[in-house]
Amino acid sequence: MTAGSLSRDVRGPLTEATAPVLVLGLGNLLLEDDGVGLRLVEDLAKASAFGDRVEFVDGGTQGLALLPCLDGRSAVLVLDAIGLGRKPGTVHVLREGSPCGSMEQIRARRAAPPVAAAHEGNALELFQTARMLGHDFAEVAVVGMEPANLRTGIGLSPEVEASVPEALAHARQILEEMVQSYVFSNSR
């Protein structure tokens, strides 16, 4: 996978074969820790046993061009670098009921002094636009990591690299819960 590569052409309509759960990695591999979302989606996809029930997409920095990827999804797990002012390498889980809150609660806090974030604004804009266009997701969750460096360079900082296993563990748990809730229970 390369930054911004997709597993399929997002310009065409999706079919009934669309996986109900999407794992979307965001970021830029050329900006050090900003590439953590892409690293996480790649590692998670390699270890996946969900088959066609889950689609893994390297969304790179495509922003609103990713809207077609959201069509027909019940649940979306976003993986990204996100700066909430914590220690570099801190793993953030943005989900209804989590200590950090949901993505909607983060959006509401942005009306106050802005938080520094690598792509948080782009993910928020993507999902706000999707909802305005009529997408109705049963759940959107984010596993993000506090970046140490967002400068030009390839590879993760030692702080972020050391926290990758923790982020993957959170992402796997959320993904398993999403598959159980939105695939096996046919709640949607």
Secondary structure as a PSIPRED ss2 file (coil, helix, strand):
# PSIPRED VFORMAT (PSIPRED V4.0)

   1 M C   1.000  0.000  0.000
   2 T C   1.000  0.000  0.000
   3 A C   1.000  0.000  0.000
   4 G C   1.000  0.000  0.000
   5 S C   1.000  0.000  0.000
   6 L C   1.000  0.000  0.000
   7 S C   1.000  0.000  0.000
   8 R C   1.000  0.000  0.000
   9 D C   1.000  0.000  0.000
  10 V C   1.000  0.000  0.000
  11 R C   1.000  0.000  0.000
  12 G C   1.000  0.000  0.000
  13 P C   1.000  0.000  0.000
  14 L C   1.000  0.000  0.000
  15 T C   1.000  0.000  0.000
  16 E C   1.000  0.000  0.000
  17 A C   1.000  0.000  0.000
  18 T C   1.000  0.000  0.000
  19 A C   1.000  0.000  0.000
  20 P C   1.000  0.000  0.000
  21 V E   0.000  0.000  1.000
  22 L E   0.000  0.000  1.000
  23 V E   0.000  0.000  1.000
  24 L E   0.000  0.000  1.000
  25 G E   0.000  0.000  1.000
  26 L E   0.000  0.000  1.000
  27 G C   1.000  0.000  0.000
  28 N C   1.000  0.000  0.000
  29 L C   1.000  0.000  0.000
  30 L C   1.000  0.000  0.000
  31 L E   0.000  0.000  1.000
  32 E H   0.000  1.000  0.000
  33 D H   0.000  1.000  0.000
  34 D H   0.000  1.000  0.000
  35 G H   0.000  1.000  0.000
  36 V H   0.000  1.000  0.000
  37 G H   0.000  1.000  0.000
  38 L H   0.000  1.000  0.000
  39 R H   0.000  1.000  0.000
  40 L H   0.000  1.000  0.000
  41 V H   0.000  1.000  0.000
  42 E H   0.000  1.000  0.000
  43 D H   0.000  1.000  0.000
  44 L H   0.000  1.000  0.000
  45 A H   0.000  1.000  0.000
  46 K H   0.000  1.000  0.000
  47 A C   1.000  0.000  0.000
  48 S C   1.000  0.000  0.000
  49 A C   1.000  0.000  0.000
  50 F C   1.000  0.000  0.000
  51 G H   0.000  1.000  0.000
  52 D H   0.000  1.000  0.000
  53 R H   0.000  1.000  0.000
  54 V E   0.000  0.000  1.000
  55 E E   0.000  0.000  1.000
  56 F E   0.000  0.000  1.000
  57 V E   0.000  0.000  1.000
  58 D E   0.000  0.000  1.000
  59 G E   0.000  0.000  1.000
  60 G E   0.000  0.000  1.000
  61 T C   1.000  0.000  0.000
  62 Q C   1.000  0.000  0.000
  63 G H   0.000  1.000  0.000
  64 L H   0.000  1.000  0.000
  65 A H   0.000  1.000  0.000
  66 L H   0.000  1.000  0.000
  67 L H   0.000  1.000  0.000
  68 P H   0.000  1.000  0.000
  69 C H   0.000  1.000  0.000
  70 L H   0.000  1.000  0.000
  71 D C   1.000  0.000  0.000
  72 G C   1.000  0.000  0.000
  73 R C   1.000  0.000  0.000
  74 S C   1.000  0.000  0.000
  75 A E   0.000  0.000  1.000
  76 V E   0.000  0.000  1.000
  77 L E   0.000  0.000  1.000
  78 V E   0.000  0.000  1.000
  79 L E   0.000  0.000  1.000
  80 D E   0.000  0.000  1.000
  81 A E   0.000  0.000  1.000
  82 I C   1.000  0.000  0.000
  83 G C   1.000  0.000  0.000
  84 L C   1.000  0.000  0.000
  85 G C   1.000  0.000  0.000
  86 R C   1.000  0.000  0.000
  87 K C   1.000  0.000  0.000
  88 P C   1.000  0.000  0.000
  89 G C   1.000  0.000  0.000
  90 T C   1.000  0.000  0.000
  91 V E   0.000  0.000  1.000
  92 H E   0.000  0.000  1.000
  93 V E   0.000  0.000  1.000
  94 L E   0.000  0.000  1.000
  95 R C   1.000  0.000  0.000
  96 E C   1.000  0.000  0.000
  97 G C   1.000  0.000  0.000
  98 S C   1.000  0.000  0.000
  99 P C   1.000  0.000  0.000
 100 C C   1.000  0.000  0.000
 101 G C   1.000  0.000  0.000
 102 S C   1.000  0.000  0.000
 103 M H   0.000  1.000  0.000
 104 E H   0.000  1.000  0.000
 105 Q H   0.000  1.000  0.000
 106 I H   0.000  1.000  0.000
 107 R H   0.000  1.000  0.000
 108 A H   0.000  1.000  0.000
 109 R H   0.000  1.000  0.000
 110 R C   1.000  0.000  0.000
 111 A C   1.000  0.000  0.000
 112 A C   1.000  0.000  0.000
 113 P C   1.000  0.000  0.000
 114 P C   1.000  0.000  0.000
 115 V C   1.000  0.000  0.000
 116 A C   1.000  0.000  0.000
 117 A C   1.000  0.000  0.000
 118 A C   1.000  0.000  0.000
 119 H C   1.000  0.000  0.000
 120 E H   0.000  1.000  0.000
 121 G H   0.000  1.000  0.000
 122 N H   0.000  1.000  0.000
 123 A H   0.000  1.000  0.000
 124 L H   0.000  1.000  0.000
 125 E H   0.000  1.000  0.000
 126 L H   0.000  1.000  0.000
 127 F H   0.000  1.000  0.000
 128 Q H   0.000  1.000  0.000
 129 T H   0.000  1.000  0.000
 130 A H   0.000  1.000  0.000
 131 R H   0.000  1.000  0.000
 132 M H   0.000  1.000  0.000
 133 L C   1.000  0.000  0.000
 134 G C   1.000  0.000  0.000
 135 H C   1.000  0.000  0.000
 136 D C   1.000  0.000  0.000
 137 F C   1.000  0.000  0.000
 138 A C   1.000  0.000  0.000
 139 E E   0.000  0.000  1.000
 140 V E   0.000  0.000  1.000
 141 A E   0.000  0.000  1.000
 142 V E   0.000  0.000  1.000
 143 V E   0.000  0.000  1.000
 144 G E   0.000  0.000  1.000
 145 M E   0.000  0.000  1.000
 146 E C   1.000  0.000  0.000
 147 P C   1.000  0.000  0.000
 148 A C   1.000  0.000  0.000
 149 N C   1.000  0.000  0.000
 150 L C   1.000  0.000  0.000
 151 R C   1.000  0.000  0.000
 152 T C   1.000  0.000  0.000
 153 G E   0.000  0.000  1.000
 154 I C   1.000  0.000  0.000
 155 G C   1.000  0.000  0.000
 156 L C   1.000  0.000  0.000
 157 S C   1.000  0.000  0.000
 158 P H   0.000  1.000  0.000
 159 E H   0.000  1.000  0.000
 160 V H   0.000  1.000  0.000
 161 E H   0.000  1.000  0.000
 162 A H   0.000  1.000  0.000
 163 S H   0.000  1.000  0.000
 164 V H   0.000  1.000  0.000
 165 P H   0.000  1.000  0.000
 166 E H   0.000  1.000  0.000
 167 A H   0.000  1.000  0.000
 168 L H   0.000  1.000  0.000
 169 A H   0.000  1.000  0.000
 170 H H   0.000  1.000  0.000
 171 A H   0.000  1.000  0.000
 172 R H   0.000  1.000  0.000
 173 Q H   0.000  1.000  0.000
 174 I H   0.000  1.000  0.000
 175 L H   0.000  1.000  0.000
 176 E H   0.000  1.000  0.000
 177 E H   0.000  1.000  0.000
 178 M H   0.000  1.000  0.000
 179 V H   0.000  1.000  0.000
 180 Q H   0.000  1.000  0.000
 181 S H   0.000  1.000  0.000
 182 Y H   0.000  1.000  0.000
 183 V H   0.000  1.000  0.000
 184 F H   0.000  1.000  0.000
 185 S C   1.000  0.000  0.000
 186 N C   1.000  0.000  0.000
 187 S C   1.000  0.000  0.000
 188 R C   1.000  0.000  0.000
